[in-house]
Amino acid sequence: MKKRLVLWLALLMLFSVTGCANETADVETPDTEQQPENGEEAEETKVLIYYGNADADGFEQKEVMIKGLTPENLIGELRKLSVVSIDTEVKSFEQDGKNLKLDLSKGFSGYLNMMGTSGEYIVMGGLVNTFLTAYDGENILITVEGETLETGHTSYEAPLVFFEPEKEQETETPGTESAEPLKYRLTDASDTENGRSVYYPQFVDMSDGNIQDQWNTAIREIATGLKPETEEDVEYDTYTVDYEIVACSTEFVSFVFRRDRGDYGKDVFAINFDMVNRKCVRLRDWEDALDEAAHNLATGGYYKIISKDMDREAFDEFMKRMEPDADDYKEQFNLYDFDLENLEEEPYGFSYVKDDMLVLVMYIPGAVIGDHAGVRATVEIDTGIKVR
């Protein structure tokens, strides 16, 4: 009996020691040691979120802390400020150096398509600027469900660059903002001699008589004295010039002239005056707008053909054959608009401001719209870029 008791106690002790050893081994496994580390929260990161201002004509920035830099967290912050819709989700995100790719759910496309031009600009700008700033990128391609993002205004086939705040564009117009605007009134003038009917505006009662004389002389010479591409003694069946005041405020004036030369075609030219800085404004003075317009035209970004005798498809087809890049456009744009110091030099094209938006007048061969090849056609392009 004693022997059985001793043997039973020995077996019990052996079982207990084995059990303790197994329990200790379980505690010391590597997985058990790493568990607390895996459960730690991601480090907080400070980011800038871009969103529209109260007037929806520019951007504001908000500095926030997020728990880890992820596209999902950035979209979450953009949701709070209504830059994206509540059903916008990240499908995928890639970064290759300074190049980013962001694929979003259909909710974003539906949200964007409810916007007008200005609203679309603010939404896309807020999204693009937030991601480029957070990831130190130079461009970002935004798609929806793996497909090209399209709206009623444009097709975002190419990567987008940083959207400059529109309020900054306004303040970058050359000159001092504190200058007192010139006071003025406008009146009509005309030249109906030699079978021509030419109408043009003139400044009156301007607070600076010397500038008034200079500008009125330039307007009159531009409206009545532009030389046709053919010989000077050519006789026109029709020759009329009329004008429209497309922008008129205490600070800025834009005139658009439309000329009809009968069989020799129609064309458009424009002239702009900055009443604060007391100068005739050329496209190269709108430096940021010039850069953005060049980029949009080269990459197929937002712009709208407003000429009645040409559509976007025909214009895009012509540009594909020309294959200009953004630098080519910028080089051309620097030669746009009249230089009052040298009116003999005809500009390469024209710009004007309507509804605070920059509009370009570009020359293309008339053959593109079915006219005979010897006549140039003008195409008016609403860039969607606000400059006033």
ZIMO-V253561 format. One record per pair of residues at least 24 apart in sequence whose ideal C-beta (glycine too) atoms are under 10 Angstrom apart, sorted by the first residue. I is the first residue (numbers start at 0). J is the second residue. Records with the same first field share a line. If there is no record, write none. Layout:
I = J + J
//
This chain:
40 = 66 + 67
41 = 65 + 66 + 67 + 68 + 69 + 72
42 = 66 + 67 + 68
43 = 67 + 68
44 = 68 + 69 + 72 + 133
45 = 133
46 = 72 + 73 + 76 + 129 + 130 + 132 + 133 + 134
47 = 76 + 128 + 129 + 132 + 133
48 = 73 + 76 + 77 + 79 + 80 + 82 + 125 + 128 + 129 + 132 + 133
49 = 77 + 80 + 82 + 121 + 124 + 125 + 126 + 127 + 128 + 129 + 130 + 131 + 132 + 161 + 162 + 164
50 = 76 + 77 + 79 + 80 + 81 + 82 + 121 + 122 + 124 + 125 + 126 + 128 + 129
51 = 80 + 81 + 82 + 117 + 118 + 120 + 121 + 122 + 124 + 125 + 165
52 = 121 + 164 + 165 + 166
54 = 117 + 165 + 166
55 = 114 + 115 + 117 + 118 + 120 + 121 + 165
56 = 117 + 120 + 121 + 164 + 165 + 166 + 169 + 355 + 385
57 = 120 + 121 + 124 + 163 + 164 + 165 + 166 + 167 + 168 + 169 + 385
58 = 82 + 120 + 121 + 124 + 125 + 128 + 129 + 162 + 163 + 164 + 165 + 166 + 167
59 = 125 + 164 + 166
60 = 125 + 128 + 129 + 132 + 164
61 = 129
65 = 133
68 = 133 + 134
69 = 133
70 = 94 + 99 + 101 + 102 + 103 + 130 + 133 + 134
72 = 133
73 = 101 + 126 + 129 + 130 + 132 + 133 + 134
74 = 101 + 103 + 104 + 107 + 126 + 129 + 130
76 = 129 + 133
77 = 122 + 125 + 126 + 129 + 130
80 = 125 + 129
81 = 110 + 121 + 122 + 125
82 = 110 + 121 + 122 + 123 + 124 + 125 + 126 + 128 + 129
83 = 107 + 110 + 111 + 122 + 125 + 126 + 129
84 = 108 + 109 + 110 + 111 + 113 + 122
85 = 110
86 = 110
87 = 111 + 126 + 143
90 = 142 + 143 + 144 + 145
91 = 142 + 145
92 = 130 + 134 + 139
93 = 140
94 = 130 + 134 + 135 + 136 + 139
95 = 136
96 = 135 + 136 + 137
97 = 131 + 134 + 135 + 136 + 137 + 138 + 139
98 = 134 + 136 + 137 + 138 + 139 + 140 + 158
99 = 127 + 130 + 131 + 133 + 134 + 135 + 136 + 137 + 138 + 139 + 140 + 141 + 158 + 159
100 = 136 + 138 + 139 + 140 + 141 + 142 + 158
101 = 126 + 127 + 130 + 134 + 139 + 140 + 141 + 142 + 143
102 = 140 + 141 + 142 + 143 + 144 + 145 + 146 + 148
103 = 141 + 142 + 143 + 144 + 148
104 = 143 + 144
105 = 143 + 144 + 146
106 = 143
107 = 141 + 142 + 143 + 144 + 148
108 = 142 + 143 + 144 + 146 + 148 + 149 + 150
109 = 143
111 = 141 + 143 + 148 + 149 + 150 + 151 + 152 + 155
112 = 148 + 149 + 150 + 151 + 152
113 = 150 + 151
114 = 150 + 151 + 152
115 = 151 + 152
116 = 150 + 151 + 152 + 153 + 301 + 303 + 356 + 381 + 383 + 385
117 = 165 + 355 + 356 + 383 + 385
119 = 150 + 151 + 152 + 153 + 301 + 383
120 = 152 + 162 + 165 + 301 + 383 + 384 + 385
121 = 162 + 165
122 = 150
123 = 148 + 150 + 153 + 155 + 159 + 162 + 300 + 301
124 = 159 + 161 + 162 + 163 + 164 + 165
125 = 162
126 = 159 + 162
127 = 155 + 158 + 159 + 160 + 161 + 162
128 = 159 + 160 + 161 + 162 + 163 + 164
130 = 159
131 = 159 + 160 + 161 + 162
132 = 161
136 = 160 + 161
137 = 161
138 = 298
150 = 301
152 = 300 + 301 + 302 + 303 + 383
153 = 295 + 299 + 300 + 301 + 302 + 303 + 311 + 383
154 = 299 + 300 + 301
155 = 298 + 299 + 300 + 301
156 = 298 + 299 + 300
157 = 294 + 295 + 297 + 298 + 299 + 300
158 = 298
159 = 294 + 295 + 298 + 300
160 = 290 + 291 + 294 + 298 + 300 + 325
162 = 291
163 = 287 + 288 + 290 + 291 + 384
164 = 287
165 = 287 + 288 + 355 + 384 + 385 + 386 + 387
166 = 385
167 = 287
168 = 285 + 286 + 287 + 288 + 291 + 357 + 384 + 385 + 386 + 387
169 = 287 + 355 + 385 + 386 + 387
171 = 284 + 285 + 286 + 287 + 288 + 386
172 = 250 + 251 + 273 + 275 + 276 + 278 + 280 + 284 + 285 + 286 + 287 + 288 + 386 + 387
173 = 273 + 276 + 278 + 280 + 283 + 284 + 285 + 286
174 = 273 + 275 + 276 + 277 + 278 + 280 + 284
175 = 275 + 276
176 = 250 + 275 + 276
177 = 275
178 = 250 + 273 + 274 + 275 + 276 + 277
179 = 206 + 249 + 274 + 275 + 277
180 = 206 + 248 + 249 + 250 + 251 + 273 + 274 + 275 + 276 + 277
181 = 205 + 206 + 207 + 210 + 211 + 214 + 249 + 250 + 252 + 272 + 273 + 274 + 275 + 276 + 277
182 = 206 + 207 + 249 + 274
183 = 207 + 210 + 211 + 214 + 247 + 249 + 252 + 272 + 274
185 = 244 + 247 + 252 + 254
186 = 215
187 = 242
188 = 215 + 218 + 219 + 222 + 223
189 = 222 + 223 + 240 + 241
190 = 219 + 222 + 223 + 224 + 240
191 = 239
192 = 223
193 = 234 + 238
194 = 234 + 235 + 236 + 237 + 238
195 = 223 + 235 + 237 + 238 + 239 + 240
196 = 237 + 238 + 239 + 240 + 241 + 259
197 = 222 + 223 + 224 + 225 + 238 + 239 + 240 + 241 + 242 + 256 + 258
198 = 222 + 223 + 239 + 240 + 241 + 242 + 256
199 = 223 + 240 + 241 + 242 + 254 + 256 + 270
200 = 242 + 243 + 244 + 247 + 252 + 254 + 256 + 270
202 = 252 + 272 + 274
205 = 274
206 = 274
207 = 277
210 = 272 + 274 + 277 + 278
213 = 279 + 339
214 = 252 + 270 + 272 + 277 + 278 + 279 + 339
216 = 339 + 342
217 = 270 + 272 + 279 + 337 + 338 + 339 + 340 + 342
218 = 242 + 254 + 256 + 270 + 272 + 279 + 337 + 339
220 = 337 + 339 + 342 + 343
221 = 254 + 256 + 268 + 269 + 270 + 337 + 339 + 342
222 = 254 + 256 + 258 + 268 + 270
224 = 342 + 343
225 = 256 + 258 + 266 + 268 + 342 + 345
226 = 343 + 345
227 = 258 + 260 + 263 + 264 + 266
228 = 260 + 263 + 264 + 266 + 345 + 373 + 374 + 375
229 = 260 + 263 + 373
233 = 260 + 263
234 = 261
235 = 259 + 260 + 261 + 262 + 263
236 = 260 + 261 + 262 + 263
237 = 261 + 262 + 263 + 265
238 = 263
239 = 265
240 = 266 + 268
242 = 268 + 269 + 270
243 = 269 + 351 + 353
245 = 269 + 271 + 351 + 352 + 353 + 354 + 358
246 = 271 + 272 + 351 + 352 + 353 + 354 + 355 + 356 + 358 + 387
247 = 274
248 = 274 + 352 + 355 + 387
249 = 274 + 275
250 = 274 + 275 + 276 + 387
251 = 275 + 276 + 280 + 352 + 355 + 386 + 387
252 = 280 + 352
253 = 280 + 350 + 351 + 352 + 353 + 358 + 387
254 = 351
255 = 349 + 351 + 352 + 353 + 358 + 360 + 379
256 = 349 + 351
257 = 377
258 = 377
260 = 374
262 = 370 + 371 + 374
263 = 373 + 374 + 375
264 = 365 + 370 + 371 + 373 + 374 + 375 + 376 + 377
265 = 308 + 365 + 370 + 374 + 375 + 376 + 377
266 = 349 + 360 + 362 + 374 + 375 + 376 + 377
267 = 306 + 348 + 349 + 351 + 358 + 360 + 361 + 362 + 376 + 377 + 378 + 379
268 = 336 + 337 + 345 + 346 + 348 + 349 + 351 + 360 + 377
269 = 335 + 336 + 337 + 346 + 348 + 349 + 350 + 351 + 352 + 353 + 358 + 359 + 360 + 379
270 = 336 + 337 + 339 + 346 + 349 + 350 + 351
271 = 336 + 337 + 349 + 350 + 351 + 352
272 = 339
278 = 339
279 = 336 + 337 + 338 + 339 + 340
280 = 336 + 350 + 351 + 352 + 386
281 = 332 + 333 + 334 + 335 + 336 + 337 + 338 + 339 + 346 + 349 + 350
282 = 331 + 332 + 333 + 334 + 335 + 336 + 346 + 347 + 348 + 349 + 350 + 351 + 357 + 359 + 386
283 = 329 + 332 + 333 + 334 + 335 + 336 + 350
284 = 336 + 350 + 386
285 = 332 + 335 + 350 + 352 + 357 + 384 + 386 + 387
286 = 329
287 = 384 + 386
288 = 332 + 350 + 352 + 356 + 357 + 359 + 382 + 384 + 385 + 386
289 = 328 + 329 + 332 + 333 + 335 + 350 + 357 + 359 + 382 + 384 + 386
290 = 325 + 328 + 329 + 332 + 384
291 = 325 + 357 + 382 + 383 + 384 + 386
292 = 325 + 328 + 329 + 332 + 350 + 357 + 358 + 359 + 380 + 382 + 383 + 384 + 386
293 = 323 + 324 + 325 + 326 + 327 + 328 + 329 + 330 + 331 + 332 + 382
294 = 324 + 325 + 328 + 329
295 = 325 + 328 + 380 + 382 + 383 + 384
296 = 323 + 324 + 325 + 327 + 328 + 331 + 332 + 359 + 361 + 380 + 382
297 = 322 + 323 + 324 + 325 + 326 + 327 + 328 + 329
298 = 324 + 325
300 = 382 + 383
301 = 381 + 382 + 383 + 384
302 = 357 + 358 + 359 + 380 + 381 + 382 + 383 + 384
303 = 356 + 358 + 379 + 380 + 381 + 382 + 383
304 = 361 + 378 + 379 + 380 + 381
305 = 353 + 358 + 378 + 379 + 380 + 381
306 = 360 + 361 + 368 + 376 + 377 + 378 + 379 + 380
307 = 379
308 = 365 + 368 + 369 + 370 + 376 + 377 + 378
309 = 363 + 367 + 368 + 369 + 376 + 377 + 378 + 379 + 380
310 = 368
311 = 380
313 = 363 + 367 + 368 + 369 + 378
314 = 361 + 363 + 367 + 368 + 378 + 380
316 = 367
317 = 363 + 364 + 366 + 367 + 368 + 378
318 = 361 + 363
320 = 367
321 = 363
328 = 359 + 361
331 = 359 + 361 + 362
332 = 359 + 361
335 = 359 + 360 + 361
336 = 360
348 = 377 + 378 + 380
349 = 377 + 379
350 = 380 + 382 + 386
351 = 379
352 = 385 + 386 + 387
353 = 379 + 381 + 387
354 = 381 + 385 + 387
355 = 384 + 385 + 386 + 387
356 = 381 + 382 + 383 + 384 + 385 + 386 + 387
357 = 381 + 382 + 383 + 384 + 385 + 386 + 387
358 = 382 + 383 + 384 + 386
359 = 384
//
